[in-house]
Amino acid sequence: MKRQSLLLGLVASTMAPGCSTELPPTGQVLLYIDTDAPLPPGPGAEPRPDEPHALFDTLRVDVIEPGDTSPCAGCSRTFALTTPQVQAGEASIGIPSEPGRTGYRARLRMYHSGATLTGSLPESLAADWPPQSVVDVTVALPEVAEEGIVDATAFLPTDAVGIPRGSLEAPESTQSGRPNPSQVGSWPGAQVVPCAGAPLEGEVCIPGGAYWMGNPLTRGTGRGDEADLRRLVVLSPFYMDATEVTVARQRAAMGSQSAQPWSGSTAGDSATDYCPFTEQPGPNEDEPVACVSLDRARQHCEARGGNLPTMAQFEYVASGLESRLFVWGRDLATCDDAVIWRVGFGMLQVSTACPTPGPPGGPEIVGNLVAPPRRDRLELPTGTVYDLVGNVSEYTLDLWNRQDEPCWSGGGVYHDPLCVNESPTDGYQITYRGGAWIGQTRFATAAGLHSYKPTGASFPIFVGFRCVRPATE
């Protein structure tokens, strides 16, 4: 016979309403939680600029009794986690169990509340596809006597994200005693890594670090372009162009035949009316180049010792280095924030929220030449990166894969990821990221996925590029 039903309570200095700060009764396990992940600094505190952002903030605990496969009544709790709490050994759970009986297990799942629209625990989408944004560890609880508290520690390693450790049939062991000391915040992948070397003219250092790629607010259009699932990405530091490559810079670097030329017309009746490139200096010198091939864009970047950014690199910067919906946060872009939805003439006669003063519409001069600057920029101690929401979309280096296809569906941490495999569903497609003058706000999110299948010698009128360069030793 069981002595009592199992009841969980988190022993912490900051308690949710209704939680007791008293230790559990004797004859119980006091299970301490430790992790190497960066957690929030606590209520009202902000991380220092040189500190990593919190990657996790919530813990779900389920206790399963011997012989059972699901938690007993009252044996599931969800708690907020903070760095001070874990450092002080206050993230501990009192678990009563029947004296002398083995087989009790605790399933611990750590995640970030931003991984879902409701802040709830991310769920598996298939039996063989655990959520990629959850550290899921199942441990065996030590046996208890009639009296006394047994201290044990369960460690939740960041590297286990998306790869469950332990199971109900084969749980992992706990560590005896309490953490001494805690490892919270020590995960190497999250550390802010400065750039090595010096930037070239027009480059900005993007420090290395970790972030969540994907955003639950980015749902796509139902054509396989959903980007709502999160995966943990670690990036090495790199240099990025402060602006999109301009017409003048493309001509100077690659010659007078390096992009489809402007038709010379401003009527907007044909695609080349929107191509800004001219063989000789003209009226569009400071606009971002478009109507340029992926190969030409890569050649330009390679000549500077770099390449196009990967999708992960672009999203890292466009999300403010911390998984925001836009570089500034969650509020939607307005017509003054970025060059978006600037159409309404010629072949693009549609109702628009951001009308232009005259035909044909299209991109505007790059952001560093605008006063006051547009909002879609990232200001860093090393410089400012402009036009991260609009103007032109930008080529990225990856081949296209849907988020449930091989490049992006695996568990674990993604280190400097680059997709080099064709999509099993869609075949060979080129990727680009960011919003553009031709599109609406919902297509301009940092996590938004875009691609096209190249055909012939024509190239998108709304896609340009910028370059990145490695900044490691």
Residue pairs with C-beta under 8 A, 6 or more apart in sequence:
2 98
3 27
3 96
3 98
3 99
4 96
5 72
5 73
5 74
6 63
6 65
6 72
6 74
6 75
6 95
6 96
6 97
7 74
7 75
7 94
7 96
8 61
8 63
8 74
8 75
8 76
8 77
8 93
8 94
8 95
9 19
9 20
9 24
9 77
9 93
9 94
10 16
10 19
10 77
10 79
10 91
10 92
10 93
11 21
11 23
11 24
11 30
11 90
11 92
11 93
11 94
12 19
12 21
12 79
12 85
12 90
12 91
12 92
13 21
13 84
13 85
13 88
13 90
14 42
14 43
14 80
14 82
14 85
15 21
16 79
16 80
23 30
23 94
23 149
24 30
24 94
24 95
24 96
24 149
25 94
25 96
26 146
26 147
26 148
26 149
27 96
27 97
27 99
27 144
27 145
27 146
27 147
27 148
27 149
28 94
28 95
28 96
28 97
28 144
28 149
28 150
29 94
29 95
29 97
29 104
29 141
29 142
29 144
29 149
29 150
29 152
30 92
30 93
30 94
30 95
30 149
30 150
30 151
30 152
30 178
31 92
31 93
31 94
31 95
31 106
31 139
31 141
31 152
31 153
31 154
31 174
32 89
32 91
32 92
32 151
32 152
32 153
32 154
32 178
32 179
33 59
33 81
33 86
33 91
33 92
33 93
33 108
33 153
33 154
33 156
34 86
34 91
34 153
34 154
34 155
34 156
34 179
34 182
34 183
34 184
35 56
35 81
35 86
35 110
35 135
35 155
35 156
35 157
35 158
35 183
35 184
36 157
36 158
36 183
36 184
36 185
36 186
36 187
37 55
37 56
37 110
37 135
37 156
37 158
37 184
37 185
37 187
37 190
38 47
38 51
38 52
38 53
38 54
38 55
38 56
38 83
38 184
38 185
38 187
38 190
39 54
39 55
39 56
39 57
39 81
39 82
39 83
39 85
39 86
39 184
39 185
40 54
40 57
40 80
40 81
40 82
40 83
41 47
41 51
41 54
41 82
41 83
41 84
42 82
42 83
42 84
42 85
43 82
47 53
47 54
49 381
50 192
51 192
52 185
52 190
52 191
52 192
52 209
52 210
53 190
53 209
53 211
53 321
53 322
54 112
55 112
55 158
55 190
55 210
55 212
55 232
56 81
56 110
56 111
56 112
56 135
56 158
57 80
57 81
57 82
57 112
57 113
58 78
58 79
58 80
58 81
58 110
58 111
58 112
58 113
58 119
58 121
59 78
59 79
59 80
59 81
59 91
59 108
59 109
59 110
60 76
60 77
60 78
60 108
60 109
60 110
60 111
60 121
61 76
61 77
61 78
61 79
61 93
61 106
61 107
61 108
62 71
62 75
62 76
62 106
62 107
62 109
63 71
63 72
63 75
63 76
63 95
63 104
63 105
63 106
63 107
63 141
64 70
64 71
64 72
64 75
64 104
64 105
64 106
64 107
64 168
65 72
65 75
65 103
65 104
66 101
66 102
66 103
66 104
67 103
69 168
71 107
77 93
78 121
79 91
81 91
81 110
83 184
83 185
85 91
86 179
86 182
86 184
87 181
87 182
87 184
89 178
89 179
89 182
92 178
93 106
95 104
95 106
95 141
97 104
97 141
97 144
99 144
99 145
99 146
100 143
100 144
100 145
101 143
102 140
102 143
103 140
104 140
104 141
105 138
105 139
105 140
105 141
105 168
105 171
106 138
106 139
106 141
106 154
107 136
107 137
107 138
107 168
108 135
108 136
108 137
108 138
108 139
108 154
108 156
109 121
109 134
109 135
109 136
109 137
110 134
110 135
110 156
111 121
111 122
111 131
111 133
111 134
111 135
112 133
112 212
112 230
113 119
114 212
114 216
114 323
115 122
115 131
115 133
115 134
115 212
115 216
115 230
116 122
116 216
117 216
117 217
121 134
122 131
122 133
122 134
122 230
123 131
124 130
124 131
125 131
125 229
125 404
129 404
129 409
130 136
130 162
130 163
130 164
130 411
131 162
132 161
132 162
132 229
132 230
132 231
132 232
132 409
132 410
132 411
133 161
133 162
133 212
133 229
133 230
133 231
133 232
134 161
134 162
135 156
135 157
135 158
135 160
135 161
136 160
136 164
136 165
137 154
137 155
137 156
137 157
137 160
137 164
137 165
137 166
137 172
138 164
138 165
138 166
138 167
138 168
138 171
138 172
139 154
139 166
139 171
139 172
139 173
139 174
140 171
140 172
140 173
140 174
141 152
141 174
142 150
142 152
142 174
142 176
143 150
144 150
151 176
151 177
151 178
152 174
152 175
152 176
152 177
153 174
153 175
153 176
153 177
153 178
153 179
154 174
154 175
155 175
155 183
157 165
158 187
158 189
158 190
158 232
158 413
159 187
159 189
159 412
159 413
161 232
161 411
161 412
161 413
162 231
162 232
162 410
162 411
162 412
163 411
163 412
165 172
166 172
187 210
189 210
189 232
189 234
189 413
189 415
190 209
190 210
190 234
191 208
191 209
192 207
192 208
192 209
193 207
193 208
193 209
193 236
193 237
194 205
194 207
194 208
194 237
195 205
195 206
195 207
195 237
195 238
195 239
195 382
195 471
196 237
196 471
196 472
196 473
197 471
199 205
199 239
199 382
199 383
200 239
200 304
200 469
202 241
202 242
202 243
203 239
203 240
203 241
203 242
203 383
203 469
204 239
204 240
204 241
204 242
204 380
204 382
204 383
204 384
204 385
205 237
205 239
205 380
205 382
205 383
205 471
206 235
206 237
206 238
206 239
206 240
206 313
206 316
206 317
206 321
206 380
206 382
206 385
206 468
206 471
207 237
207 321
207 380
207 382
208 234
208 235
208 236
208 237
208 238
208 472
209 234
209 235
209 316
209 321
210 232
210 233
210 234
210 235
210 413
211 232
211 233
211 235
211 316
211 319
211 321
211 322
211 323
212 230
212 231
212 232
212 233
212 323
213 230
213 231
213 232
213 233
213 311
213 312
213 315
213 316
213 323
213 414
213 447
214 227
214 228
214 229
214 230
214 231
214 403
214 447
215 227
215 228
215 230
215 319
215 323
215 325
215 445
215 446
215 447
216 228
216 229
216 230
217 228
217 325
217 330
217 445
218 226
218 227
218 228
218 325
218 445
218 447
218 448
218 449
219 226
219 227
219 228
220 226
220 227
220 228
220 448
220 449
224 402
224 425
224 426
225 402
225 448
225 449
225 450
225 451
226 402
226 403
226 449
227 403
227 445
227 447
227 448
227 449
228 403
229 403
229 404
230 323
231 408
231 414
232 413
232 414
233 312
233 316
233 413
233 414
233 415
233 417
234 413
234 414
234 415
234 416
235 312
235 313
235 316
235 416
236 416
236 470
236 471
236 472
237 471
237 472
238 309
238 313
238 468
238 469
238 470
238 471
239 306
239 468
239 469
239 470
239 471
240 309
240 313
240 317
240 385
240 466
240 467
240 468
240 469
241 385
241 466
241 467
241 468
242 368
242 383
242 384
242 385
242 386
243 288
243 366
243 367
243 368
243 386
243 387
243 466
244 288
244 289
244 366
244 386
244 387
244 391
244 392
244 394
244 464
244 465
244 466
245 288
245 289
245 297
245 300
245 464
245 465
245 466
245 467
246 285
246 286
246 287
246 288
246 289
246 366
247 259
247 276
247 277
247 278
247 282
247 284
247 285
247 286
247 287
247 288
247 289
248 281
248 285
248 286
249 289
250 258
250 259
250 277
250 289
250 292
250 300
251 258
251 277
251 278
251 279
251 281
253 300
253 303
253 304
254 296
254 299
254 300
254 303
256 279
256 280
257 279
258 277
258 292
258 296
258 300
259 275
259 277
259 289
259 290
259 291
259 292
259 293
259 296
259 459
260 272
260 275
260 277
260 291
260 292
260 458
260 459
261 272
261 275
261 277
261 278
261 279
262 272
262 273
262 275
262 276
262 277
262 278
262 282
262 284
263 270
263 272
263 273
263 275
265 273
265 360
266 273
266 358
266 359
266 360
267 273
267 345
267 346
267 359
267 360
268 274
268 345
268 346
268 347
268 348
268 359
268 360
268 361
269 346
269 347
270 346
270 347
271 291
271 347
271 458
271 461
272 291
273 346
273 347
273 360
274 290
274 291
274 360
274 361
274 362
274 461
274 462
275 290
275 291
275 461
276 284
276 287
276 288
276 289
276 290
276 291
276 362
276 363
277 284
277 289
277 290
277 291
277 292
278 284
286 365
286 366
286 369
287 362
287 363
287 364
287 365
287 366
288 363
288 366
288 387
288 391
288 392
288 464
289 464
289 465
290 363
290 392
290 459
290 460
290 461
290 462
290 463
290 464
291 458
291 459
291 460
291 461
292 459
292 463
292 464
292 465
293 459
294 308
294 395
294 430
294 454
297 308
297 395
297 464
297 465
298 307
298 308
298 397
300 465
300 467
301 307
301 308
301 465
301 467
301 468
301 469
304 467
304 469
305 469
306 467
306 468
306 469
306 470
307 397
307 467
307 468
307 469
308 394
308 395
308 396
308 397
308 465
308 467
308 468
309 317
309 394
309 396
309 397
309 466
309 467
309 468
310 396
310 397
310 398
310 416
310 417
310 418
311 396
311 397
311 398
311 417
311 419
311 431
311 433
311 449
312 414
312 416
312 417
312 418
313 396
313 468
314 394
314 396
314 433
314 434
315 433
315 446
315 447
317 327
317 378
317 385
317 388
318 326
318 327
318 378
318 388
318 389
318 433
318 434
318 446
319 325
319 326
319 327
319 446
319 447
320 327
320 328
320 329
320 378
320 446
321 378
324 330
324 446
325 445
325 446
325 447
326 332
326 333
326 376
326 389
326 444
326 445
326 446
327 376
327 377
327 378
327 388
327 389
327 446
328 337
328 375
328 376
332 441
333 340
333 375
333 376
333 389
333 390
333 435
333 441
333 444
335 341
335 353
335 354
336 374
336 375
337 374
337 375
337 376
337 389
337 390
338 374
338 375
338 376
338 387
338 389
338 390
338 391
338 435
338 444
339 363
339 364
339 374
339 387
339 390
339 391
339 436
339 437
340 354
340 389
340 390
340 435
340 436
340 437
340 439
340 440
340 441
340 444
341 352
341 353
341 354
341 437
341 438
341 439
341 440
341 441
342 352
342 354
342 355
342 356
342 361
342 362
342 363
342 364
342 437
342 438
343 350
343 352
343 356
343 361
343 437
343 438
344 350
344 351
344 352
344 355
344 356
344 361
345 356
345 358
345 359
345 360
345 361
346 359
346 360
348 360
348 361
348 438
353 440
356 362
361 437
362 437
362 461
363 391
363 392
363 436
363 437
363 462
363 464
364 370
364 391
364 437
366 386
366 387
366 391
367 373
367 374
367 376
367 377
367 386
367 387
367 391
368 384
368 386
373 384
373 386
374 386
374 387
374 390
375 389
376 386
376 387
376 388
376 389
376 390
377 384
377 385
377 386
377 387
377 388
378 384
378 385
378 388
388 434
388 446
389 434
389 435
389 444
390 434
390 435
390 436
390 437
390 444
391 436
391 437
391 464
392 434
392 436
392 437
392 462
392 463
392 464
393 432
393 433
393 434
393 435
393 436
393 439
393 450
393 460
393 462
393 463
393 464
394 432
394 433
394 434
394 463
394 464
394 465
394 466
395 430
395 431
395 432
395 463
395 464
395 465
396 431
396 432
396 433
397 418
397 431
398 407
398 418
398 419
398 420
398 431
399 407
399 419
399 420
399 421
399 422
399 423
399 428
399 429
399 430
399 431
400 419
400 422
400 423
400 426
400 428
400 429
400 430
400 431
400 451
401 407
401 408
401 419
401 421
401 423
402 408
402 423
402 425
402 426
403 409
403 449
405 423
405 424
405 425
406 421
406 424
407 417
407 419
407 421
408 419
419 431
422 428
422 429
423 429
426 451
426 453
427 453
428 453
429 451
429 452
429 453
430 451
430 452
430 453
430 454
431 449
431 450
431 451
432 450
432 451
432 452
432 460
432 463
433 448
433 449
433 450
434 444
434 446
434 448
435 441
435 443
435 444
435 445
435 448
436 443
436 444
436 462
436 463
437 462
438 461
438 462
439 462
443 450
452 460
